[in-house]
């Protein structure tokens, strides 16, 4: 059974701010599904995403 979460619930689950979740959504870096005008998150997909290390920011290149 899939546990669906709102942006607020996903932010709390991931222990980050809602603005960070929205930023990741805009960048297409977080697994999410659109339901009408709202975003929904599958807890199992978020767990896999975290385990895969997808949250890590890319390292900046030094000149």
mmCIF file of the N, C-alpha and C atoms, coordinates in Angstrom:
data_MODEL
# 
_entry.id   MODEL 
# 
loop_
_atom_site.group_PDB 
_atom_site.id 
_atom_site.type_symbol 
_atom_site.label_atom_id 
_atom_site.label_alt_id 
_atom_site.label_comp_id 
_atom_site.label_asym_id 
_atom_site.label_entity_id 
_atom_site.label_seq_id 
_atom_site.pdbx_PDB_ins_code 
_atom_site.Cartn_x 
_atom_site.Cartn_y 
_atom_site.Cartn_z 
_atom_site.occupancy 
_atom_site.B_iso_or_equiv 
_atom_site.pdbx_formal_charge 
_atom_site.auth_seq_id 
_atom_site.auth_comp_id 
_atom_site.auth_asym_id 
_atom_site.auth_atom_id 
_atom_site.pdbx_PDB_model_num 
ATOM 1   N N  . UNK A 1 1  ? 0.842  -1.184 0.000   1.00 0.00 ? 1  UNK A N  1 
ATOM 2   C CA . UNK A 1 1  ? 0.000  0.000  0.000   1.00 0.00 ? 1  UNK A CA 1 
ATOM 3   C C  . UNK A 1 1  ? 0.886  1.246  0.000   1.00 0.00 ? 1  UNK A C  1 
ATOM 4   N N  . UNK A 1 2  ? 0.584  2.176  -0.875  1.00 0.00 ? 2  UNK A N  1 
ATOM 5   C CA . UNK A 1 2  ? 1.362  3.402  -1.012  1.00 0.00 ? 2  UNK A CA 1 
ATOM 6   C C  . UNK A 1 2  ? 0.920  4.425  0.025   1.00 0.00 ? 2  UNK A C  1 
ATOM 7   N N  . UNK A 1 3  ? 1.894  5.028  0.702   1.00 0.00 ? 3  UNK A N  1 
ATOM 8   C CA . UNK A 1 3  ? 1.595  6.111  1.632   1.00 0.00 ? 3  UNK A CA 1 
ATOM 9   C C  . UNK A 1 3  ? 1.929  7.422  0.932   1.00 0.00 ? 3  UNK A C  1 
ATOM 10  N N  . UNK A 1 4  ? 0.892  8.188  0.594   1.00 0.00 ? 4  UNK A N  1 
ATOM 11  C CA . UNK A 1 4  ? 1.072  9.458  -0.096  1.00 0.00 ? 4  UNK A CA 1 
ATOM 12  C C  . UNK A 1 4  ? 1.194  10.591 0.907   1.00 0.00 ? 4  UNK A C  1 
ATOM 13  N N  . UNK A 1 5  ? 2.079  11.534 0.623   1.00 0.00 ? 5  UNK A N  1 
ATOM 14  C CA . UNK A 1 5  ? 2.302  12.676 1.505   1.00 0.00 ? 5  UNK A CA 1 
ATOM 15  C C  . UNK A 1 5  ? 2.175  13.981 0.724   1.00 0.00 ? 5  UNK A C  1 
ATOM 16  N N  . UNK A 1 6  ? 1.770  15.022 1.430   1.00 0.00 ? 6  UNK A N  1 
ATOM 17  C CA . UNK A 1 6  ? 1.734  16.368 0.868   1.00 0.00 ? 6  UNK A CA 1 
ATOM 18  C C  . UNK A 1 6  ? 3.141  16.958 0.952   1.00 0.00 ? 6  UNK A C  1 
ATOM 19  N N  . UNK A 1 7  ? 3.315  18.152 0.401   1.00 0.00 ? 7  UNK A N  1 
ATOM 20  C CA . UNK A 1 7  ? 4.611  18.839 0.484   1.00 0.00 ? 7  UNK A CA 1 
ATOM 21  C C  . UNK A 1 7  ? 4.991  19.048 1.949   1.00 0.00 ? 7  UNK A C  1 
ATOM 22  N N  . UNK A 1 8  ? 4.042  19.473 2.758   1.00 0.00 ? 8  UNK A N  1 
ATOM 23  C CA . UNK A 1 8  ? 4.312  19.722 4.172   1.00 0.00 ? 8  UNK A CA 1 
ATOM 24  C C  . UNK A 1 8  ? 4.753  18.437 4.883   1.00 0.00 ? 8  UNK A C  1 
ATOM 25  N N  . UNK A 1 9  ? 4.040  17.353 4.621   1.00 0.00 ? 9  UNK A N  1 
ATOM 26  C CA . UNK A 1 9  ? 4.378  16.079 5.247   1.00 0.00 ? 9  UNK A CA 1 
ATOM 27  C C  . UNK A 1 9  ? 5.735  15.563 4.764   1.00 0.00 ? 9  UNK A C  1 
ATOM 28  N N  . UNK A 1 10 ? 6.011  15.726 3.465   1.00 0.00 ? 10 UNK A N  1 
ATOM 29  C CA . UNK A 1 10 ? 7.293  15.281 2.910   1.00 0.00 ? 10 UNK A CA 1 
ATOM 30  C C  . UNK A 1 10 ? 8.441  16.084 3.513   1.00 0.00 ? 10 UNK A C  1 
ATOM 31  N N  . UNK A 1 11 ? 8.248  17.388 3.677   1.00 0.00 ? 11 UNK A N  1 
ATOM 32  C CA . UNK A 1 11 ? 9.283  18.234 4.265   1.00 0.00 ? 11 UNK A CA 1 
ATOM 33  C C  . UNK A 1 11 ? 9.579  17.783 5.693   1.00 0.00 ? 11 UNK A C  1 
ATOM 34  N N  . UNK A 1 12 ? 8.548  17.500 6.450   1.00 0.00 ? 12 UNK A N  1 
ATOM 35  C CA . UNK A 1 12 ? 8.737  17.029 7.823   1.00 0.00 ? 12 UNK A CA 1 
ATOM 36  C C  . UNK A 1 12 ? 9.420  15.659 7.824   1.00 0.00 ? 12 UNK A C  1 
ATOM 37  N N  . UNK A 1 13 ? 8.991  14.779 6.947   1.00 0.00 ? 13 UNK A N  1 
ATOM 38  C CA . UNK A 1 13 ? 9.554  13.430 6.830   1.00 0.00 ? 13 UNK A CA 1 
ATOM 39  C C  . UNK A 1 13 ? 11.047 13.489 6.493   1.00 0.00 ? 13 UNK A C  1 
ATOM 40  N N  . UNK A 1 14 ? 11.399 14.413 5.580   1.00 0.00 ? 14 UNK A N  1 
ATOM 41  C CA . UNK A 1 14 ? 12.788 14.554 5.143   1.00 0.00 ? 14 UNK A CA 1 
ATOM 42  C C  . UNK A 1 14 ? 13.603 15.472 6.052   1.00 0.00 ? 14 UNK A C  1 
ATOM 43  N N  . UNK A 1 15 ? 12.932 16.076 7.010   1.00 0.00 ? 15 UNK A N  1 
ATOM 44  C CA . UNK A 1 15 ? 13.552 17.010 7.953   1.00 0.00 ? 15 UNK A CA 1 
ATOM 45  C C  . UNK A 1 15 ? 14.226 18.173 7.227   1.00 0.00 ? 15 UNK A C  1 
ATOM 46  N N  . UNK A 1 16 ? 13.439 18.808 6.349   1.00 0.00 ? 16 UNK A N  1 
ATOM 47  C CA . UNK A 1 16 ? 13.912 19.989 5.638   1.00 0.00 ? 16 UNK A CA 1 
ATOM 48  C C  . UNK A 1 16 ? 12.736 20.946 5.486   1.00 0.00 ? 16 UNK A C  1 
ATOM 49  N N  . UNK A 1 17 ? 13.027 22.154 5.111   1.00 0.00 ? 17 UNK A N  1 
ATOM 50  C CA . UNK A 1 17 ? 11.987 23.156 4.943   1.00 0.00 ? 17 UNK A CA 1 
ATOM 51  C C  . UNK A 1 17 ? 11.165 22.941 3.691   1.00 0.00 ? 17 UNK A C  1 
ATOM 52  N N  . UNK A 1 18 ? 9.937  23.462 3.707   1.00 0.00 ? 18 UNK A N  1 
ATOM 53  C CA . UNK A 1 18 ? 9.066  23.363 2.531   1.00 0.00 ? 18 UNK A CA 1 
ATOM 54  C C  . UNK A 1 18 ? 9.706  24.047 1.329   1.00 0.00 ? 18 UNK A C  1 
ATOM 55  N N  . UNK A 1 19 ? 10.394 25.160 1.562   1.00 0.00 ? 19 UNK A N  1 
ATOM 56  C CA . UNK A 1 19 ? 11.015 25.881 0.446   1.00 0.00 ? 19 UNK A CA 1 
ATOM 57  C C  . UNK A 1 19 ? 12.087 25.029 -0.228  1.00 0.00 ? 19 UNK A C  1 
ATOM 58  N N  . UNK A 1 20 ? 12.787 24.217 0.547   1.00 0.00 ? 20 UNK A N  1 
ATOM 59  C CA . UNK A 1 20 ? 13.795 23.315 -0.025  1.00 0.00 ? 20 UNK A CA 1 
ATOM 60  C C  . UNK A 1 20 ? 13.123 22.242 -0.870  1.00 0.00 ? 20 UNK A C  1 
ATOM 61  N N  . UNK A 1 21 ? 12.008 21.718 -0.394  1.00 0.00 ? 21 UNK A N  1 
ATOM 62  C CA . UNK A 1 21 ? 11.266 20.712 -1.157  1.00 0.00 ? 21 UNK A CA 1 
ATOM 63  C C  . UNK A 1 21 ? 10.784 21.314 -2.473  1.00 0.00 ? 21 UNK A C  1 
ATOM 64  N N  . UNK A 1 22 ? 10.240 22.539 -2.429  1.00 0.00 ? 22 UNK A N  1 
ATOM 65  C CA . UNK A 1 22 ? 9.782  23.193 -3.655  1.00 0.00 ? 22 UNK A CA 1 
ATOM 66  C C  . UNK A 1 22 ? 10.944 23.446 -4.610  1.00 0.00 ? 22 UNK A C  1 
ATOM 67  N N  . UNK A 1 23 ? 12.115 23.805 -4.081  1.00 0.00 ? 23 UNK A N  1 
ATOM 68  C CA . UNK A 1 23 ? 13.300 24.027 -4.922  1.00 0.00 ? 23 UNK A CA 1 
ATOM 69  C C  . UNK A 1 23 ? 13.685 22.721 -5.616  1.00 0.00 ? 23 UNK A C  1 
ATOM 70  N N  . UNK A 1 24 ? 13.698 21.619 -4.869  1.00 0.00 ? 24 UNK A N  1 
ATOM 71  C CA . UNK A 1 24 ? 14.024 20.318 -5.453  1.00 0.00 ? 24 UNK A CA 1 
ATOM 72  C C  . UNK A 1 24 ? 12.992 19.920 -6.507  1.00 0.00 ? 24 UNK A C  1 
ATOM 73  N N  . UNK A 1 25 ? 11.726 20.261 -6.277  1.00 0.00 ? 25 UNK A N  1 
ATOM 74  C CA . UNK A 1 25 ? 10.677 19.995 -7.261  1.00 0.00 ? 25 UNK A CA 1 
ATOM 75  C C  . UNK A 1 25 ? 10.933 20.767 -8.548  1.00 0.00 ? 25 UNK A C  1 
ATOM 76  N N  . UNK A 1 26 ? 11.226 22.066 -8.418  1.00 0.00 ? 26 UNK A N  1 
ATOM 77  C CA . UNK A 1 26 ? 11.488 22.903 -9.596  1.00 0.00 ? 26 UNK A CA 1 
ATOM 78  C C  . UNK A 1 26 ? 12.653 22.358 -10.404 1.00 0.00 ? 26 UNK A C  1 
ATOM 79  N N  . UNK A 1 27 ? 13.670 21.847 -9.705  1.00 0.00 ? 27 UNK A N  1 
ATOM 80  C CA . UNK A 1 27 ? 14.868 21.337 -10.368 1.00 0.00 ? 27 UNK A CA 1 
ATOM 81  C C  . UNK A 1 27 ? 14.693 19.898 -10.860 1.00 0.00 ? 27 UNK A C  1 
ATOM 82  N N  . UNK A 1 28 ? 13.558 19.278 -10.527 1.00 0.00 ? 28 UNK A N  1 
ATOM 83  C CA . UNK A 1 28 ? 13.305 17.905 -10.944 1.00 0.00 ? 28 UNK A CA 1 
ATOM 84  C C  . UNK A 1 28 ? 14.213 16.898 -10.261 1.00 0.00 ? 28 UNK A C  1 
ATOM 85  N N  . UNK A 1 29 ? 14.646 17.209 -9.033  1.00 0.00 ? 29 UNK A N  1 
ATOM 86  C CA . UNK A 1 29 ? 15.612 16.371 -8.333  1.00 0.00 ? 29 UNK A CA 1 
ATOM 87  C C  . UNK A 1 29 ? 15.002 15.483 -7.259  1.00 0.00 ? 29 UNK A C  1 
ATOM 88  N N  . UNK A 1 30 ? 13.673 15.540 -7.099  1.00 0.00 ? 30 UNK A N  1 
ATOM 89  C CA . UNK A 1 30 ? 13.025 14.738 -6.065  1.00 0.00 ? 30 UNK A CA 1 
ATOM 90  C C  . UNK A 1 30 ? 11.863 13.972 -6.702  1.00 0.00 ? 30 UNK A C  1 
ATOM 91  N N  . UNK A 1 31 ? 11.678 12.704 -6.336  1.00 0.00 ? 31 UNK A N  1 
ATOM 92  C CA . UNK A 1 31 ? 10.566 11.951 -6.931  1.00 0.00 ? 31 UNK A CA 1 
ATOM 93  C C  . UNK A 1 31 ? 9.225  12.449 -6.391  1.00 0.00 ? 31 UNK A C  1 
ATOM 94  N N  . UNK A 1 32 ? 8.349  12.860 -7.308  1.00 0.00 ? 32 UNK A N  1 
ATOM 95  C CA . UNK A 1 32 ? 7.049  13.395 -6.908  1.00 0.00 ? 32 UNK A CA 1 
ATOM 96  C C  . UNK A 1 32 ? 6.039  13.158 -8.021  1.00 0.00 ? 32 UNK A C  1 
ATOM 97  N N  . UNK A 1 33 ? 4.773  13.280 -7.666  1.00 0.00 ? 33 UNK A N  1 
ATOM 98  C CA . UNK A 1 33 ? 3.681  13.073 -8.605  1.00 0.00 ? 33 UNK A CA 1 
ATOM 99  C C  . UNK A 1 33 ? 2.698  14.225 -8.461  1.00 0.00 ? 33 UNK A C  1 
ATOM 100 N N  . UNK A 1 34 ? 2.206  14.723 -9.578  1.00 0.00 ? 34 UNK A N  1 
ATOM 101 C CA . UNK A 1 34 ? 1.252  15.820 -9.564  1.00 0.00 ? 34 UNK A CA 1 
ATOM 102 C C  . UNK A 1 34 ? -0.156 15.247 -9.498  1.00 0.00 ? 34 UNK A C  1 
ATOM 103 N N  . UNK A 1 35 ? -0.947 15.707 -8.542  1.00 0.00 ? 35 UNK A N  1 
ATOM 104 C CA . UNK A 1 35 ? -2.349 15.311 -8.408  1.00 0.00 ? 35 UNK A CA 1 
ATOM 105 C C  . UNK A 1 35 ? -3.178 16.588 -8.518  1.00 0.00 ? 35 UNK A C  1 
ATOM 106 N N  . UNK A 1 36 ? -3.673 16.851 -9.723  1.00 0.00 ? 36 UNK A N  1 
ATOM 107 C CA . UNK A 1 36 ? -4.363 18.120 -9.944  1.00 0.00 ? 36 UNK A CA 1 
ATOM 108 C C  . UNK A 1 36 ? -3.350 19.238 -9.884  1.00 0.00 ? 36 UNK A C  1 
ATOM 109 N N  . UNK A 1 37 ? -3.553 20.162 -8.943  1.00 0.00 ? 37 UNK A N  1 
ATOM 110 C CA . UNK A 1 37 ? -2.623 21.279 -8.780  1.00 0.00 ? 37 UNK A CA 1 
ATOM 111 C C  . UNK A 1 37 ? -1.634 21.049 -7.651  1.00 0.00 ? 37 UNK A C  1 
ATOM 112 N N  . UNK A 1 38 ? -1.718 19.917 -6.996  1.00 0.00 ? 38 UNK A N  1 
ATOM 113 C CA . UNK A 1 38 ? -0.877 19.663 -5.829  1.00 0.00 ? 38 UNK A CA 1 
ATOM 114 C C  . UNK A 1 38 ? 0.121  18.547 -6.092  1.00 0.00 ? 38 UNK A C  1 
ATOM 115 N N  . UNK A 1 39 ? 1.241  18.611 -5.395  1.00 0.00 ? 39 UNK A N  1 
ATOM 116 C CA . UNK A 1 39 ? 2.263  17.577 -5.474  1.00 0.00 ? 39 UNK A CA 1 
ATOM 117 C C  . UNK A 1 39 ? 2.026  16.543 -4.389  1.00 0.00 ? 39 UNK A C  1 
ATOM 118 N N  . UNK A 1 40 ? 2.301  15.285 -4.720  1.00 0.00 ? 40 UNK A N  1 
ATOM 119 C CA . UNK A 1 40 ? 2.213  14.194 -3.756  1.00 0.00 ? 40 UNK A CA 1 
ATOM 120 C C  . UNK A 1 40 ? 3.506  13.387 -3.829  1.00 0.00 ? 40 UNK A C  1 
ATOM 121 N N  . UNK A 1 41 ? 3.891  12.842 -2.690  1.00 0.00 ? 41 UNK A N  1 
ATOM 122 C CA . UNK A 1 41 ? 5.131  12.094 -2.568  1.00 0.00 ? 41 UNK A CA 1 
ATOM 123 C C  . UNK A 1 41 ? 4.835  10.708 -2.010  1.00 0.00 ? 41 UNK A C  1 
ATOM 124 N N  . UNK A 1 42 ? 5.480  9.710  -2.594  1.00 0.00 ? 42 UNK A N  1 
ATOM 125 C CA . UNK A 1 42 ? 5.375  8.328  -2.126  1.00 0.00 ? 42 UNK A CA 1 
ATOM 126 C C  . UNK A 1 42 ? 6.515  8.104  -1.138  1.00 0.00 ? 42 UNK A C  1 
ATOM 127 N N  . UNK A 1 43 ? 6.192  7.724  0.085   1.00 0.00 ? 43 UNK A N  1 
ATOM 128 C CA . UNK A 1 43 ? 7.195  7.539  1.135   1.00 0.00 ? 43 UNK A CA 1 
ATOM 129 C C  . UNK A 1 43 ? 8.271  6.541  0.718   1.00 0.00 ? 43 UNK A C  1 
ATOM 130 N N  . UNK A 1 44 ? 7.879  5.452  0.061   1.00 0.00 ? 44 UNK A N  1 
ATOM 131 C CA . UNK A 1 44 ? 8.850  4.436  -0.369  1.00 0.00 ? 44 UNK A CA 1 
ATOM 132 C C  . UNK A 1 44 ? 9.816  5.014  -1.406  1.00 0.00 ? 44 UNK A C  1 
ATOM 133 N N  . UNK A 1 45 ? 9.313  5.846  -2.326  1.00 0.00 ? 45 UNK A N  1 
ATOM 134 C CA . UNK A 1 45 ? 10.180 6.471  -3.325  1.00 0.00 ? 45 UNK A CA 1 
ATOM 135 C C  . UNK A 1 45 ? 11.145 7.441  -2.665  1.00 0.00 ? 45 UNK A C  1 
ATOM 136 N N  . UNK A 1 46 ? 10.674 8.179  -1.661  1.00 0.00 ? 46 UNK A N  1 
ATOM 137 C CA . UNK A 1 46 ? 11.564 9.105  -0.948  1.00 0.00 ? 46 UNK A CA 1 
ATOM 138 C C  . UNK A 1 46 ? 12.656 8.338  -0.204  1.00 0.00 ? 46 UNK A C  1 
ATOM 139 N N  . UNK A 1 47 ? 12.293 7.202  0.382   1.00 0.00 ? 47 UNK A N  1 
ATOM 140 C CA . UNK A 1 47 ? 13.295 6.375  1.073   1.00 0.00 ? 47 UNK A CA 1 
ATOM 141 C C  . UNK A 1 47 ? 14.375 5.907  0.103   1.00 0.00 ? 47 UNK A C  1 
ATOM 142 N N  . UNK A 1 48 ? 13.958 5.414  -1.074  1.00 0.00 ? 48 UNK A N  1 
ATOM 143 C CA . UNK A 1 48 ? 14.917 4.956  -2.079  1.00 0.00 ? 48 UNK A CA 1 
ATOM 144 C C  . UNK A 1 48 ? 15.793 6.112  -2.554  1.00 0.00 ? 48 UNK A C  1 
ATOM 145 N N  . UNK A 1 49 ? 15.185 7.270  -2.756  1.00 0.00 ? 49 UNK A N  1 
ATOM 146 C CA . UNK A 1 49 ? 15.891 8.460  -3.213  1.00 0.00 ? 49 UNK A CA 1 
ATOM 147 C C  . UNK A 1 49 ? 16.970 8.856  -2.209  1.00 0.00 ? 49 UNK A C  1 
ATOM 148 N N  . UNK A 1 50 ? 16.619 8.827  -0.920  1.00 0.00 ? 50 UNK A N  1 
ATOM 149 C CA . UNK A 1 50 ? 17.596 9.157  0.112   1.00 0.00 ? 50 UNK A CA 1 
ATOM 150 C C  . UNK A 1 50 ? 18.727 8.135  0.166   1.00 0.00 ? 50 UNK A C  1 
ATOM 151 N N  . UNK A 1 51 ? 18.381 6.848  0.097   1.00 0.00 ? 51 UNK A N  1 
ATOM 152 C CA . UNK A 1 51 ? 19.381 5.787  0.151   1.00 0.00 ? 51 UNK A CA 1 
ATOM 153 C C  . UNK A 1 51 ? 20.338 5.857  -1.035  1.00 0.00 ? 51 UNK A C  1 
ATOM 154 N N  . UNK A 1 52 ? 19.840 6.315  -2.179  1.00 0.00 ? 52 UNK A N  1 
ATOM 155 C CA . UNK A 1 52 ? 20.663 6.420  -3.383  1.00 0.00 ? 52 UNK A CA 1 
ATOM 156 C C  . UNK A 1 52 ? 21.566 7.648  -3.346  1.00 0.00 ? 52 UNK A C  1 
ATOM 157 N N  . UNK A 1 53 ? 21.382 8.499  -2.334  1.00 0.00 ? 53 UNK A N  1 
ATOM 158 C CA . UNK A 1 53 ? 22.221 9.686  -2.202  1.00 0.00 ? 53 UNK A CA 1 
ATOM 159 C C  . UNK A 1 53 ? 21.887 10.781 -3.192  1.00 0.00 ? 53 UNK A C  1 
ATOM 160 N N  . UNK A 1 54 ? 20.665 10.794 -3.692  1.00 0.00 ? 54 UNK A N  1 
ATOM 161 C CA . UNK A 1 54 ? 20.270 11.791 -4.690  1.00 0.00 ? 54 UNK A CA 1 
ATOM 162 C C  . UNK A 1 54 ? 20.136 13.198 -4.119  1.00 0.00 ? 54 UNK A C  1 
ATOM 163 N N  . UNK A 1 55 ? 20.080 13.325 -2.809  1.00 0.00 ? 55 UNK A N  1 
ATOM 164 C CA . UNK A 1 55 ? 19.928 14.634 -2.188  1.00 0.00 ? 55 UNK A CA 1 
ATOM 165 C C  . UNK A 1 55 ? 21.223 15.425 -2.218  1.00 0.00 ? 55 UNK A C  1 
ATOM 166 N N  . UNK A 1 56 ? 22.351 14.743 -2.298  1.00 0.00 ? 56 UNK A N  1 
ATOM 167 C CA . UNK A 1 56 ? 23.645 15.423 -2.261  1.00 0.00 ? 56 UNK A CA 1 
ATOM 168 C C  . UNK A 1 56 ? 23.741 16.453 -3.378  1.00 0.00 ? 56 UNK A C  1 
ATOM 169 N N  . UNK A 1 57 ? 24.229 17.620 -3.025  1.00 0.00 ? 57 UNK A N  1 
ATOM 170 C CA . UNK A 1 57 ? 24.392 18.679 -4.007  1.00 0.00 ? 57 UNK A CA 1 
ATOM 171 C C  . UNK A 1 57 ? 25.656 18.416 -4.819  1.00 0.00 ? 57 UNK A C  1 
ATOM 172 N N  . UNK A 1 58 ? 25.631 18.778 -6.112  1.00 0.00 ? 58 UNK A N  1 
ATOM 173 C CA . UNK A 1 58 ? 26.830 18.580 -6.907  1.00 0.00 ? 58 UNK A CA 1 
ATOM 174 C C  . UNK A 1 58 ? 27.960 19.475 -6.399  1.00 0.00 ? 58 UNK A C  1 
ATOM 175 N N  . UNK A 1 59 ? 29.171 18.957 -6.437  1.00 0.00 ? 59 UNK A N  1 
ATOM 176 C CA . UNK A 1 59 ? 30.320 19.731 -5.967  1.00 0.00 ? 59 UNK A CA 1 
ATOM 177 C C  . UNK A 1 59 ? 30.674 20.787 -7.005  1.00 0.00 ? 59 UNK A C  1 
ATOM 178 N N  . UNK A 1 60 ? 31.070 21.956 -6.499  1.00 0.00 ? 60 UNK A N  1 
ATOM 179 C CA . UNK A 1 60 ? 31.480 23.035 -7.398  1.00 0.00 ? 60 UNK A CA 1 
ATOM 180 C C  . UNK A 1 60 ? 32.862 22.744 -7.947  1.00 0.00 ? 60 UNK A C  1 
ATOM 181 N N  . UNK A 1 61 ? 33.044 23.115 -9.215  1.00 0.00 ? 61 UNK A N  1 
ATOM 182 C CA . UNK A 1 61 ? 34.354 22.935 -9.838  1.00 0.00 ? 61 UNK A CA 1 
ATOM 183 C C  . UNK A 1 61 ? 35.263 24.072 -9.428  1.00 0.00 ? 61 UNK A C  1 
ATOM 184 N N  . UNK A 1 62 ? 36.510 23.743 -9.134  1.00 0.00 ? 62 UNK A N  1 
ATOM 185 C CA . UNK A 1 62 ? 37.492 24.775 -8.781  1.00 0.00 ? 62 UNK A CA 1 
ATOM 186 C C  . UNK A 1 62 ? 38.199 25.227 -10.043 1.00 0.00 ? 62 UNK A C  1 
ATOM 187 N N  . UNK A 1 63 ? 38.451 26.513 -10.114 1.00 0.00 ? 63 UNK A N  1 
ATOM 188 C CA . UNK A 1 63 ? 39.108 27.088 -11.298 1.00 0.00 ? 63 UNK A CA 1 
ATOM 189 C C  . UNK A 1 63 ? 40.593 26.886 -11.271 1.00 0.00 ? 63 UNK A C  1 
# 
